Amino acid sequence: MSEPIPEVCVGGVAVRGSSVLLVRRGRPPAEGLWAFPGGRVEPGESLSDAVERELAEETGLVVRCGQLVGVTEHISEQLHFVILDYAVECPADAMPVAGDDAADARFVGFDEIRSGAVPLSGGMRDFLDRHVFAG
């Protein structure tokens, strides 16, 4: 079996007070686990356009892509995702609605995440600790 080819993916980090926008994955990989909304960059698509498109597809929110927050990788026998997570701005009163491959979408409280009540996809807790909770 050959090694998986790396794929460029993006995610959106929307913080609202002491909560962050997450989606519960409806399909593999990480089905049933919570993560930032996002996905693969399409051929010819800019990173910021990919972030804005993916968030619209998965949450129904119209966002504006901001600065790069951090980079993560997910590597398994089947896949190799290089994920660039960007800060996003969305209207203060906008409420997410799960769409595309998201089974659920909502702003999740920092306390709920820290308590372990929300099962996170691999690497999310470390990313949140380093880039979101610390800020």
C-alpha positions as CSV (number, residue, x, y, z in Angstrom):
1,M,0.0,0.0,0.0
2,S,1.4,3.4,-1.0
3,E,1.6,6.4,1.4
4,P,-1.3,8.8,1.1
5,I,-0.7,12.0,-0.8
6,P,-0.9,15.2,1.4
7,E,-4.0,17.3,0.8
8,V,-4.4,20.9,1.7
9,C,-7.4,21.7,4.0
10,V,-8.6,24.7,5.8
11,G,-10.6,25.4,9.0
12,G,-12.3,28.4,10.5
13,V,-11.9,29.5,14.1
14,A,-14.8,31.7,15.2
15,V,-14.6,32.8,18.9
16,R,-17.6,34.4,20.4
17,G,-17.0,35.5,24.0
18,S,-16.0,32.3,25.9
19,S,-17.2,29.9,23.2
20,V,-15.9,28.7,19.9
21,L,-17.7,27.5,16.7
22,L,-17.4,23.7,16.3
23,V,-19.1,21.1,14.1
24,R,-19.8,17.4,14.9
25,R,-18.5,15.4,12.0
26,G,-21.2,13.4,10.2
27,R,-18.8,11.3,8.2
28,P,-15.3,9.8,8.4
29,P,-12.7,10.7,9.2
30,A,-13.5,11.7,12.8
31,E,-17.2,10.9,12.5
32,G,-19.1,11.9,15.6
33,L,-16.3,14.1,17.0
34,W,-16.2,17.9,17.2
35,A,-13.8,20.0,15.3
36,F,-13.5,23.4,13.5
37,P,-15.7,23.6,10.4
38,G,-13.6,23.2,7.3
39,G,-12.4,20.9,4.5
40,R,-10.4,20.5,1.4
41,V,-9.2,23.3,-0.8
42,E,-10.5,22.9,-4.3
43,P,-8.2,23.2,-7.3
44,G,-7.7,26.9,-8.2
45,E,-9.3,28.1,-5.0
46,S,-7.6,30.6,-2.7
47,L,-7.2,29.6,0.9
48,S,-9.5,32.4,2.1
49,D,-12.2,31.5,-0.4
50,A,-12.0,27.9,0.7
51,V,-12.4,28.9,4.4
52,E,-15.5,31.1,3.6
53,R,-17.0,28.4,1.3
54,E,-16.5,25.6,3.8
55,L,-18.0,27.5,6.7
56,A,-21.0,28.4,4.5
57,E,-21.5,24.8,3.5
58,E,-21.0,23.3,7.0
59,T,-22.6,26.0,9.2
60,G,-24.7,28.2,6.9
61,L,-22.7,31.2,8.2
62,V,-21.4,33.9,6.0
63,V,-17.9,34.7,7.4
64,R,-14.9,36.8,6.5
65,C,-11.6,35.0,6.6
66,G,-8.9,36.6,8.7
67,Q,-5.3,35.7,9.8
68,L,-3.8,32.3,10.0
69,V,-4.2,30.9,13.6
70,G,-2.2,27.7,13.3
71,V,-1.4,24.6,11.3
72,T,-2.1,20.9,12.1
73,E,-1.7,17.6,10.3
74,H,-3.7,14.4,10.4
75,I,-1.9,11.4,9.1
76,S,-3.1,7.8,8.9
77,E,-2.7,4.9,6.6
78,Q,-5.5,6.3,4.4
79,L,-5.0,10.0,4.5
80,H,-2.7,12.9,5.1
81,F,-4.4,16.3,5.7
82,V,-2.4,19.5,6.2
83,I,-4.9,21.8,7.8
84,L,-4.5,25.6,7.9
85,D,-6.9,27.1,10.5
86,Y,-7.8,30.7,10.1
87,A,-9.6,33.2,12.3
88,V,-13.0,34.1,10.9
89,E,-15.5,36.9,11.7
90,C,-19.2,36.3,11.5
91,P,-22.2,38.5,12.5
92,A,-22.7,38.6,16.3
93,D,-26.2,37.3,16.1
94,A,-25.7,34.7,13.4
95,M,-26.6,31.1,14.5
96,P,-25.0,28.1,12.8
97,V,-27.1,25.4,11.2
98,A,-25.4,22.1,10.4
99,G,-25.1,21.3,6.7
100,D,-23.0,19.4,4.2
101,D,-21.1,16.7,6.2
102,A,-21.7,18.3,9.6
103,A,-24.1,16.4,11.9
104,D,-24.4,19.4,14.3
105,A,-23.0,22.9,14.5
106,R,-22.9,25.3,17.4
107,F,-20.9,27.6,19.6
108,V,-19.5,25.4,22.3
109,G,-18.4,26.9,25.7
110,F,-14.8,26.8,26.7
111,D,-15.9,25.2,30.1
112,E,-17.8,22.5,28.3
113,I,-14.7,21.7,26.2
114,R,-12.4,21.8,29.2
115,S,-14.6,19.4,31.2
116,G,-14.4,16.8,28.4
117,A,-18.2,16.9,27.8
118,V,-17.5,17.4,24.1
119,P,-15.6,14.6,22.3
120,L,-13.0,16.4,20.1
121,S,-11.2,15.1,17.1
122,G,-7.5,14.3,17.3
123,G,-5.3,17.2,18.1
124,M,-8.2,19.7,18.7
125,R,-7.7,20.0,22.5
126,D,-4.0,20.8,22.1
127,F,-4.7,23.3,19.3
128,L,-7.4,25.0,21.5
129,D,-5.1,25.1,24.5
130,R,-2.2,26.7,22.4
131,H,-4.2,29.0,20.1
132,V,-7.6,29.8,21.5
133,F,-7.8,29.4,25.3
134,A,-4.4,31.1,25.7
135,G,-5.6,34.2,23.8
